[in-house]
């Protein structure tokens, strides 16, 4: 892959930069970022307005076909836009990332054209927000072990159960729901995918307070929630296949930008200003060694992501390689923030405007553990990489060929 812009890409970059210059102001590096999903009224209003402006221009999802509201462009053009937008101070639109990056692509792949037309355009313009209802208290990394039950009653399904760690559920309009429709089948075979309104009767949402002070994760309870069969995605019992589409897009999104706000550039800004006992932090050999290590990891992450984008530009679905980017970005963020706080000394215990870098590294460090869980834990992703990328023998799974109702504690 050639990493230099082609003449066409350079022209597109210039076009995007000019549009951003007319509609936004240059970015600042002095604001803390909790790596969460903003949900205050002002933040939400600003994000929706910016999302609508991008959608009107075709920049909200550049690689999507024109009939779906995109430009019919390439994944490389989307990357170019992301790179240029990062240079400007624009509203945080990550509350739309789950919908546009995971839920809507799944809807487009499995719903009818009429259903897709109803939901794609409002999501693209930021009018409707989506969340993903997969993980449960006893089925986090092992999503196929979920117990939320969906039973058919006439033309509807009645759903009861609980989900947890659902990002943005408290401000979402719709959600993708994976439920068990057959307890007698093997655990990967008895699942079915649905979508539903988060305001449906019987849906209860409880935000979970995090160490960083945010409350972006939620518990969601379902008590006899009625979902029309027309809101089923894929065949009954084929929910795991549908879910894999969502999960691959999720790992690409998390690894490719959802969680990577702080990086070597921000650390370099900090160490240029810090004085250690033996002089400027930037002159310290240990500091320089660590920065070099993270720079190499960042470069490897970037080029691995480019490889995935190349596959996307050829019309392919994200593959297991997306797990590589996700596992690297989460661990790197946690290590980098911890090192920055150590360099800050006693000030490393502070957060907010009085802290160095306005507490960005403190918030990043407290948010990083959640990122290492989102989209699959480190352990699950290492198994995926080992088995599906490197071709190593699979882990022993004693419940793989056992009907779910025979698995201890399944009911």
DAKA-V502805 format. One record per helix or strand. SS is the DSSP state (helix for helix, strand for strand). FROM is the first residue (numbers start at 1). TO is the last residue. If there is no record, write none. Layout:
# DAKA-V502805
ss = [SS:SS]
from = [FROM:FROM]
to = [TO:TO]
This chain:
# DAKA-V502805
ss = [helix:strand:helix:helix:helix:strand:helix:helix:strand:strand:strand:helix:strand:strand:helix:strand:strand:strand:strand:strand:helix:strand:strand:helix:helix:strand:strand:helix:helix:helix:helix:helix:strand:helix]
from = [7:25:41:66:75:88:94:113:130:136:139:143:149:156:169:174:186:191:203:217:229:232:238:239:264:275:279:281:285:322:356:378:403:404]
to = [23:26:57:68:85:89:110:124:133:136:139:145:153:163:171:180:186:197:208:228:231:233:238:258:273:276:280:283:313:349:373:389:403:406]
